[in-house]
């Protein structure tokens, strides 16, 4: 007697659980906090959020769920790399708010070329904090990234007007005033790691940019160094080639998860072309500031992430916790 389809595909995923979880866990997360857990069961792999790793500036968990959405896309892509279509049950149990999704394997189907490129980019995809490399972006890439966002139920809007960029830069600069808040500084210290640290979470010294004067065309970076002399990345370099804002039509839990999935899809597509993104969460931590960005730039939705994109030739990705540490 043949096995039921759900049991068979659950067995397939369980046999590759370590690989699938490692693939999902390469997702970006605020301060590399990695706020996720996984549970392997007979019906597939469950993704859970981990509120213990939620950052202080994220009281309602918006950024935590964006991070988990990014991990969900990685889990889906991992299933594709095994030759199956992923089947996703999003927010499947209202009594379990920490349960983000249950992913199982559907029909067999080979990956397409873009999916293969994204899988190959997973090991070197990283949040870019150092200088960009001079040169243009690959032809057609920006349009492709917009298509990626749309495919995940989001919108990627490029900030091309000089006046709009100036408005965004002013708002981002104002948001940096929170760097002087003792509670914000304590949070930064919690999530930064010295060069000697062996921790596999947080932002390592090798990924911190040495503080420098504001750079034309570059939005102000959050100060992770705080005068400690830990930073190792040089400043300067070419300005970013494009500035974009990731938007969703709504602003609830499911929308934040869509934003995360769109974000990781965009980032992996770009990384497959050796184009990387600096991610700016600080201007969006405050609801009033988010509304101001939307109003000032006349955006067609709710801003969830600000990105600056540019070419770079580096594989300095930050460490991740092992799959064993992430499994319930």
N, C-alpha and C positions, 0 to 999 in steps of 0.2 A: 504494500500500500504506500502511495507517495505521501510525503509530508505536506501538511497545509502550507500555503504560500507564506503566511506571516511567520510560521515557525522556521521555514527554510531560510527566508531572508534574515530573520533574527539571528539564526546560527551563523550565516555568512558575516554579518556585522560583528557579532561577538568574537568570531575568529580573527578579526582585524581591528579589534577595539583599541589596542595600544596605538596603532598607526593612525586610526581615525581621530582619537583624542589628541594625539600630538599634532596632527594637522589642524584641528580646530583651535588648539591652544596657541598657535602662532598668530592669532588675531591681535590687533592693536587694542589696548585698553588704557584708560586714563592713568598716568603715572606707572604704567606697566603693572597695575594692581592685580590683573588676572582674576576678575571677580566671578569665577565660574566653577562648577562641579559637573561631573558626568556620572551617569548610572547606566550600566549595561544590563539589559533584561531580555526576555524571550521575544519581545515585540520590537526591539530596536535599541537605540541609544538615547537616553534622556539627557537634556541639557538643563541644568539648574543654575540660578544665580546664587552668589555667595555674599549676602549683605555684610558679612564681617569684613569684607574687603572694599566696601563702598567708601569713597573718599568723603571727607567732611563737607566739602563744598557742593555735594550732590545729595541734599537731604531727601528728595523725592525719588532718587534712583534713576533719573533720566540717563545720565552718562553710564551708569552701570549696565542698563539695558541696551544702550547702543553698543557697548563693549560685548555684551552677550550676543547681540545680533550679529556682530562681526564673527564671533566664534561659531555661530550657527551656519553662516555661509561657508566657513572653512569645513565644518562637518559635512555639509551638503556636497562640497567639492571633493572631499575625501571619498564619499560614496560614489560620486561620478568616476573617480579614478579607478574604482574597483569594477567599473563596467555596468553600473546600475543607475537608474533614475532615482533620486532621493524622494521619499514621500514624507512630508513634514506636517505634523499636527501642532500648530502654533497655539501656545497658551491653552493646553488641552484640559486643564482642571481648575475651575474657579476657586475651589477650596484649597488649592496648593499654589499660592501666588509666586512661589520661588521656582516652580516648574515652568521653564521657558518653552520647551518644545520636545517632542518625541520624534525621532527620525528613524525611518525604516527604509528598506530597499524595495523599489518597485521593479518595473520592467527592465530587462537587460538592454543596454544601449551603449555603444562606444562613445568616448569623449570626442568632441570636435577639436579643431586646431587651437582655438582660443582657450578652451578649457585646459588643454595640455600645456600651453604656455603659462597659464595661471598656476597650475600645479608645480611646474618647474620653478616658478618665482617664489613659492612659499618660503624656502629657506633663507632667501636674501631680502625679502620684503621687510622694511623697517620704517619707523617714523624718523624722518630726516631732520636733524637739528644743526648740522654743519653747513659749510658752503656748498652751493650748487656748482656744476660744471658749465662753463660757457657753451652756448650752442642752442639751436632750435629744438623744439619737440618733434618727434616723428610725425610725418604728415598723416592727418586723419585721426590722430590719437584723441584729441579733445572731443571730437564728435563721438568717437567710440565710447569714451568715458560717460558722456551724457546718455548714450544708449544703455550702458550698464546700469546707471541709476534708475532710468525709466523701467528697465526690466525687473527691478526690485521694488517698484512702487514709490520711487522717490524722484527728485529732480536735482540735477547738478547745474547751478546757475553760475556762469563766469562773470566776474566783476571786470568789465572791460572799459567802462567809462571812468575817466580820471577823477571826476568829481565824486563819483560813488566810492572809488577806492580811497580817496582822501577822507570821506566820511567814515568808512570802515576803519581806517587806520587811527583816526581820532578816538573812536569808541574803544578800539583794542588798547590804545595807550592809556585811556582812562581806567580800563579794567585792571591794569597792572598796579593801580594804587593799593590793591589788596595784598600785594607782595609785602607791604610793611605791617600787615596785621600779624601779631604774634601767633595767633591760632593758625593762620595760613602758613607761616614760616615753620611751625611745628609739624604741619602736615607734609610740607616739602622735605623736611629732615627725615620724616618717617619713611618716605618713599625714594630717597636717593641713597646710592651705595658708593662707598669709597672704592678706590682702585684695588684695595686689598680684600674687598668683600667677596665671599663665595655665594652670596644669596642669588637665587634664580628668579627673583622678582624685583620690582622697583627699577629706577633709572640709574644705570651705572655711570661712573665718572667718564668712561670712554664715550658716552653718548651725550655728554653735557658740553654746550658751547661756551667758550671763554667769554665772559661779559665784554661787550664792545659797544661803541656808540651806535645809535640807530643807523640802519643801512637803507639807502633809497630803494623803494620797492618791496622791502621786507617788513612784514608786520612785526611788532615787538614780541620777542620771545619771553616766556615766563622765566624768572630768575631762579634756576634750580641750585645755583652755586651758593648764593647767600654769603658771599665773601669768604668762603671756606677754602678757596684755592683748589677745589676738586676737579674742576672742568678740564677736559683734555682736547676737545674739538676746537680748531682754530675758527675765528670769525672771518668775515669778508667773503670773497668769492663772487661769483656771478649772482645777480638777483634772480628770484624765481621767474619762470617763464609764464606762469598763469596763476591767478587767484580765483578760487571758486568757493561757493557756499552750497552745502548739501541741505536740501529742503524736503519736508514732508507736508502733505495736505492737511493732516491732523496732528495732534500733539498729545497722544495718549500712549499707553504701553505698547500696543501693537505698532504704532507709528515709529516709536523709538527703536523697536526691533527691526523694522523695515529699513530705517536709516543705517543701522549697523551692518545689515546684510549688503546694502548698497555700497557702504563705505569700503568694506573688505573687497567686494567685487571690483570697485574702481581702483583700489590700491594695488591689487594683484595684477590687473590688466596693465596698469602703468608700470609696475615693477618688472613685468615681463619684457618691457621695452627699455629698462634701466632708467625709468623716470620715477622719482620718489616724491613724497609729500611731507611737508611740515604741517602738523595738525595743531589747530588752535582751539582749545576748549575754554580757556579762561574768559574770553569775551561773552561766552554763552552760559556761564554758570548762573547768572542772575536773570530772572524772568523779565525784569524791566529792561535790562540791556538787550536781551534777545528780541523783545518787542520793538525796541528802538532801532536795532539793525534792520529788522523787517520793514519798518516804516520809512526809515531814512533812505533805504535802497530800493523801496517799492518792490519787495520780493514777493513772488507768487506762492507763498507758503511759510511754514515755520522753520527757521534756521536751526539745524541740528549740529553742524560741524563746519568750520572754516578750514580750507586747505590752501596751501601754496605749493605748486608743482614745479619741478625742474629736473633736468638730467643730472645724474651722479653715477660714479663708478665705484661703489663700495658695497661690501657684504657685511658690514658691522651691525648685524642684527642683535637685539638684546636677548638675554637668556630667558628661558621659560621653565616653569616647574615640570617635573616629569609626569607622564600619564598616571603613574601609580599614586602620586600625591593628589591627583585631581579626581579620583574615582571614589564614589560613595560605597 
